[in-house]
Amino acid sequence: MISQLGRYEVLGELGQGAMGVVYKAKDPLIDRVVAIKTINLGLAMDEKEEYEGRFYQEAKAAGRLNHPNIVTIYDVGKSGNVAYIAMEFLEGRELRDIMNDRGVLPVDQVLDVVAQVALGLAYAHEHGIVHRDVKPSNIMLVRDGHVKITDFGIARMASSAVRTQTGMVLGSPKYMSPEQVMGKEIDQRSDIFSLGVMLYEMLTGQAPFDGENVNAIMYQTLNVVPVPPNSLNPAVPEMANFIVAKALTKGAEDRYQNAKDLAVDLRTCRDTLPRTGQQIDISKLPVGGEKKLPDAIDITGRGGTGEEEAKSASVVGLSPLFDSAAATMRLAALTATSEDVDELSKTFNMARPSAEVIRQAAPTVKEALPDARQSRTEASTQPFGGNHMLAIIMLVALLGIALFFVFR
């Protein structure tokens, strides 16, 4: 372990961040304990200058933020091939760890936490900064009950360092907004969508958009409307269903337009509930007492823990036929507008599928449809089935009536 970063004396290692190690350190000039997040700059020379320049620009912008719900940045510097940010040292735990330990939290506490995050985001948005990577592991809960948003300013750096083989920039796929998935320009409403995903997960114990790989998650984010939270957790009030639905609307123009309005609605909803009178316990559970969040949880009283129960609680069963970029492109060509297909083509860095490829894929897509929908499709395409047969019967009847009047 290194012992010095700039003027800071490293006291110990706190953990691994997205791009480097996070240390506990001491600033000898003012005798203050700080947390230092390091970023490895060991890149190719042609990438290093741009990467480093953007890092300092983002860190400088984040350093101007001064809000109770945003971690304070004190300093930024460089030591060898390591750039670092010195920030407020927090006595607390990541929200992700708390969710993993304690499962689904009381609804009033969930609403309070997310409202605080929304207020911090609103302040940042007012100062022209979009976080771009809102998720539970970037939220800290401290002992006085305050929520702190971390990784402001370096979220873009983290997502730039994580790319798929096609070169598409990724943040954290489960929390990405539709416009992030499509590679479009984003604004504060993208953060609001990500916060809505986090809210849904905290209320229900499962993510609204999930899958075995990135493409499956992307498909759901663009196309699937998750079931209302209170269908998975009866303790969730109807008002919270509407808040979640508005935050998770696919079109940014139909979403909450600013995070402050979301915070107001969350607190109004919280005030309608009986208060538990306690803050979230941020202490670690004893060994063996962890309550990890599974993919689907039974909090409805129906019982059952097997695979069938997990399937029934899932948002949607995504066919394995759509688990690749090529398959998703074929599906888009069959169901989406030309503009959306063009956007998806840019995102995947793939050519649009040809008419022949689409024609060959069509029967495969039909096979993936639910039984009821498939039966309707088959009925409408049979030569003498369904509507075609009805039309023929009507024509024969009309012809018979006409002949009756002619030869009467």
C-alpha positions in Angstrom: 0.0 0.0 0.0 1.3 3.5 -0.8 2.0 5.8 2.1 1.8 9.2 0.5 -0.4 10.9 -2.1 0.7 14.5 -2.7 0.7 16.1 0.8 -1.7 13.5 2.2 -0.6 10.7 4.5 -2.4 7.5 3.7 -3.7 5.8 6.8 -5.4 2.8 5.3 -7.4 1.3 2.4 -11.2 1.8 2.4 -12.1 -0.2 -0.6 -12.0 -0.5 -4.4 -13.7 2.2 -6.5 -14.7 2.1 -10.2 -11.3 3.2 -11.4 -8.9 2.8 -8.5 -8.4 2.3 -4.7 -10.1 4.5 -2.1 -7.9 5.4 0.8 -8.4 7.0 4.2 -5.8 9.7 4.6 -4.8 12.7 6.7 -4.2 16.2 5.6 -1.3 17.4 7.8 -1.8 21.1 7.0 -5.1 21.3 8.8 -5.1 17.9 10.7 -8.2 16.7 8.8 -9.1 13.1 7.9 -10.2 12.7 4.3 -11.2 10.0 1.8 -9.1 9.9 -1.3 -10.4 8.3 -4.5 -7.7 7.5 -6.9 -7.9 7.2 -10.7 -5.3 5.2 -12.6 -3.9 7.2 -15.6 -1.9 4.4 -17.0 -3.3 4.7 -20.5 -1.9 5.0 -24.0 -0.3 8.4 -24.5 -2.9 9.4 -27.2 -5.7 8.8 -24.6 -4.0 10.0 -21.5 -4.1 13.8 -22.2 -7.8 13.9 -23.1 -8.7 11.6 -20.1 -6.7 13.6 -17.6 -7.9 16.9 -18.9 -11.5 15.8 -18.7 -10.9 14.4 -15.2 -9.7 17.8 -13.9 -12.5 19.6 -15.6 -15.2 17.3 -14.1 -13.6 17.4 -10.6 -13.4 21.2 -10.7 -17.1 21.4 -11.5 -18.1 19.0 -8.8 -15.9 20.8 -6.3 -18.2 23.9 -6.7 -21.2 21.9 -5.3 -22.0 22.7 -1.7 -25.1 20.9 -0.5 -25.9 18.8 2.6 -26.8 15.8 0.4 -23.6 15.9 -1.8 -20.2 14.7 -0.6 -17.8 17.7 -0.4 -14.7 17.7 -2.6 -11.7 19.4 -1.0 -8.8 19.0 -3.4 -7.7 17.3 -6.7 -4.1 16.4 -7.6 -1.8 13.9 -9.3 1.0 11.7 -8.0 2.9 9.8 -10.8 0.4 7.9 -12.9 -2.4 8.3 -10.3 -4.8 11.2 -10.2 -6.8 11.6 -7.0 -9.7 13.5 -5.4 -9.6 14.3 -1.7 -13.1 14.5 -0.3 -15.1 14.5 2.9 -14.6 11.4 5.0 -18.0 9.9 5.8 -18.8 7.7 8.8 -21.4 5.5 7.2 -22.2 2.8 4.7 -23.1 2.5 1.1 -26.8 2.2 0.4 -26.1 -0.9 -1.6 -24.6 -2.7 1.4 -27.5 -1.7 3.6 -30.0 -3.1 1.0 -28.1 -6.3 0.7 -27.9 -6.7 4.5 -31.4 -5.7 5.5 -33.6 -6.5 2.5 -36.7 -4.4 1.8 -36.7 -1.3 4.2 -39.8 0.3 5.7 -41.6 2.4 3.0 -41.4 5.7 4.9 -37.6 5.3 5.3 -37.2 4.5 1.6 -39.2 7.6 0.6 -37.1 9.8 3.0 -33.8 8.5 1.6 -34.8 8.9 -2.0 -36.2 12.4 -1.4 -32.9 13.5 0.1 -31.1 12.1 -3.0 -33.6 14.0 -5.2 -32.8 17.3 -3.4 -29.1 16.8 -3.8 -29.6 16.1 -7.6 -31.8 19.1 -7.9 -29.1 21.3 -6.5 -26.5 19.9 -8.9 -28.8 20.2 -11.9 -29.4 23.8 -11.1 -25.6 24.3 -11.3 -25.4 22.5 -14.7 -24.1 19.2 -13.5 -25.7 15.8 -14.4 -24.5 12.9 -12.3 -25.0 10.2 -15.0 -24.5 7.2 -12.7 -27.2 7.4 -9.9 -27.3 4.0 -8.2 -27.3 2.6 -4.6 -23.5 2.1 -4.6 -23.1 5.9 -5.2 -25.2 6.8 -2.2 -23.9 6.9 1.4 -25.9 6.9 4.6 -24.2 8.5 7.6 -24.9 8.2 11.3 -26.9 11.4 11.6 -29.5 10.2 9.2 -28.2 12.3 6.3 -27.8 10.9 2.7 -24.7 11.8 0.7 -24.4 11.4 -3.1 -20.9 10.5 -4.1 -18.9 10.3 -7.4 -20.3 13.6 -8.7 -18.1 14.8 -11.6 -16.2 11.5 -12.1 -19.2 9.5 -13.2 -18.5 10.4 -16.8 -14.9 9.2 -16.4 -16.1 5.9 -15.0 -18.6 5.3 -17.8 -16.0 6.3 -20.4 -13.6 3.6 -19.1 -16.3 0.8 -19.4 -17.1 -0.1 -23.0 -18.6 -3.0 -24.8 -16.8 -4.7 -27.7 -18.9 -2.5 -30.1 -17.5 0.6 -28.4 -20.8 1.7 -26.8 -20.3 3.7 -23.6 -22.0 2.2 -20.6 -22.8 3.5 -17.1 -24.5 1.0 -14.9 -26.9 -0.9 -17.2 -29.6 -1.6 -14.7 -29.9 2.1 -13.9 -29.5 3.7 -17.3 -32.2 5.8 -18.8 -33.6 5.0 -22.3 -31.7 8.0 -23.8 -28.5 6.6 -22.3 -29.2 3.2 -23.8 -29.8 4.8 -27.2 -26.6 6.9 -27.0 -28.6 10.2 -27.1 -27.6 13.4 -25.4 -28.8 13.4 -21.8 -29.9 16.0 -19.2 -31.2 16.1 -15.6 -34.2 13.9 -16.6 -31.8 11.0 -17.1 -30.7 11.2 -13.5 -34.4 11.3 -12.5 -35.1 8.0 -14.4 -32.1 6.4 -12.7 -33.3 7.5 -9.3 -36.7 6.0 -10.2 -35.1 2.7 -10.9 -33.4 2.9 -7.5 -36.7 3.8 -5.8 -38.4 0.8 -7.4 -35.7 -1.5 -6.3 -35.8 -0.2 -2.7 -39.6 -0.6 -2.5 -39.8 -4.1 -4.0 -36.4 -5.8 -3.5 -35.9 -6.3 -7.3 -34.8 -4.1 -10.2 -37.5 -3.1 -12.7 -35.2 -3.9 -15.6 -33.1 -7.0 -15.4 -31.7 -9.8 -17.5 -28.8 -12.2 -18.0 -26.8 -9.8 -20.1 -26.5 -6.1 -21.1 -28.6 -6.5 -24.2 -31.5 -8.1 -22.3 -31.5 -5.2 -19.8 -31.3 -2.6 -22.6 -34.3 -4.2 -24.3 -36.3 -4.1 -21.2 -35.3 -0.5 -20.4 -36.5 0.6 -23.9 -39.7 -1.5 -24.1 -40.9 -2.9 -20.8 -43.2 -1.2 -18.3 -42.6 -2.8 -14.9 -45.5 -4.0 -12.7 -46.6 -1.5 -10.1 -44.4 -1.7 -6.9 -47.4 -2.5 -4.6 -48.1 -5.6 -6.6 -44.8 -6.9 -5.2 -45.0 -5.1 -1.8 -48.5 -4.4 -0.5 -47.1 -1.9 2.0 -46.4 0.6 -0.9 -49.2 3.2 -1.2 -50.9 3.9 -4.5 -49.4 7.4 -4.6 -45.9 5.9 -4.6 -47.0 3.8 -7.7 -47.8 7.0 -9.5 -44.5 8.6 -8.5 -42.5 5.6 -9.7 -44.5 5.5 -13.0 -43.8 9.1 -13.7 -40.1 8.8 -12.9 -39.8 5.7 -15.1 -41.6 7.1 -18.2 -39.7 6.2 -21.3 -40.0 9.6 -22.9 -38.0 12.3 -21.1 -40.6 14.9 -21.9 -43.3 12.9 -19.9 -41.0 12.4 -16.9 -40.5 14.7 -13.9 -38.8 17.7 -15.4 -36.8 18.5 -12.3 -35.7 16.5 -9.3 -37.1 19.1 -6.8 -40.7 18.2 -7.9 -39.9 14.6 -7.4 -38.6 15.3 -3.9 -41.8 17.2 -3.0 -44.0 14.3 -4.1 -41.9 11.8 -2.3 -42.2 13.7 1.0 -45.9 14.3 0.5 -46.3 10.6 0.1 -44.2 9.9 3.1 -46.3 12.2 5.3 -49.4 10.1 4.5 -47.8 7.1 6.1 -47.4 6.1 9.7 -43.8 6.9 10.7 -41.7 4.1 12.1 -39.9 6.7 14.2 -36.5 5.3 13.5 -33.7 6.1 11.1 -32.2 3.3 9.0 -29.8 1.2 11.0 -26.4 1.5 9.2 -24.6 -0.9 11.4 -23.5 -4.2 9.9 -25.5 -7.4 10.7 -23.6 -10.1 12.5 -21.9 -12.8 10.4 -24.6 -15.2 9.1 -27.3 -12.6 9.5 -27.1 -11.1 6.0 -30.4 -10.7 4.1 -29.2 -10.6 0.6 -31.7 -9.3 -2.0 -32.6 -12.1 -4.4 -33.8 -11.5 -8.0 -37.4 -11.9 -6.8 -38.6 -11.9 -3.2 -41.9 -13.1 -1.6 -43.2 -10.2 0.4 -46.9 -10.7 -0.6 -47.7 -13.5 1.7 -48.3 -16.0 -1.1 -45.4 -18.2 0.0 -43.2 -20.4 -2.2 -39.5 -20.0 -2.8 -38.8 -22.1 -5.8 -38.0 -21.2 -9.4 -41.7 -20.9 -10.3 -42.3 -18.2 -7.7 -39.3 -16.3 -8.9 -40.6 -16.4 -12.5 -44.1 -15.2 -11.4 -42.6 -12.2 -9.6 -40.4 -11.2 -12.5 -41.3 -8.2 -14.5 -41.2 -9.9 -17.9 -39.8 -13.1 -19.3 -37.4 -12.0 -22.1 -37.0 -14.6 -24.8 -33.4 -15.8 -25.3 -34.0 -14.9 -29.0 -33.4 -11.3 -28.1 -30.3 -11.8 -26.0 -27.9 -10.4 -28.6 -27.4 -7.1 -30.3 -28.2 -8.6 -33.7 -31.4 -10.1 -32.4 -32.4 -6.8 -30.7 -31.8 -5.0 -34.0 -34.0 -7.5 -35.9 -36.8 -7.0 -33.3 -36.5 -3.2 -33.6 -36.7 -3.4 -37.4 -40.0 -5.4 -37.1 -41.6 -3.3 -34.4 -40.0 0.2 -34.1 -40.0 3.3 -36.2 -37.4 4.0 -38.8 -35.9 6.7 -36.6 -35.6 4.4 -33.6 -33.9 1.7 -35.7 -31.4 4.3 -36.9 -30.6 5.3 -33.3 -30.2 1.7 -32.2 -28.0 1.0 -35.2 -25.7 3.9 -34.1 -25.8 2.6 -30.5 -24.8 -1.0 -31.4 -22.4 0.3 -34.2 -24.2 -2.2 -36.5 -25.7 -1.9 -40.0 -29.5 -2.0 -40.3 -30.7 -5.6 -41.0 -31.6 -6.2 -44.7 -35.1 -7.0 -45.8 -34.1 -10.6 -46.3 -32.7 -10.9 -42.8 -35.9 -9.4 -41.4 -38.1 -11.8 -43.4 -36.1 -14.8 -42.1 -36.3 -13.5 -38.6 -40.1 -12.9 -38.6 -41.2 -16.5 -38.0 -38.7 -16.7 -35.1 -40.0 -13.6 -33.5 -43.6 -14.9 -33.9 -42.6 -18.1 -32.1 -41.4 -15.9 -29.1 -44.8 -14.3 -28.7 -47.1 -15.3 -25.9 -49.6 -18.1 -26.8 -52.7 -15.8 -27.0 -51.0 -13.2 -29.1 -49.5 -15.9 -31.4 -52.9 -17.6 -31.9 -54.3 -14.2 -33.0 -51.4 -13.7 -35.4 -51.9 -17.2 -36.9 -55.7 -16.7 -37.3 -55.1 -13.4 -39.2 -52.6 -15.0 -41.6 -54.5 -18.3 -42.4 -55.9 -18.2 -46.1 -59.4 -19.1 -45.0 -59.3 -18.5 -41.3 -60.6 -15.9 -38.9 -61.6 -12.6 -40.6 -61.2 -13.9 -44.2 -63.8 -16.7 -43.7 -66.2 -14.2 -42.1 -65.8 -11.8 -45.1 -66.6 -14.7 -47.6 -69.8 -15.7 -45.6 -71.0 -12.1 -45.7 -70.4 -11.8 -49.4 -72.3 -15.0 -50.1 -75.2 -13.7 -48.0 -75.4 -10.4 -49.8 -75.3 -12.1 -53.2 -78.2 -14.4 -52.1 -80.3 -11.3 -51.1 -79.5 -9.6 -54.4 -80.6 -12.7 -56.4 -83.8 -13.0 -54.4 -84.9 -9.4 -55.3 -83.9 -9.9 -59.0 -85.8 -13.1 -59.6 -88.7 -12.5 -57.3 
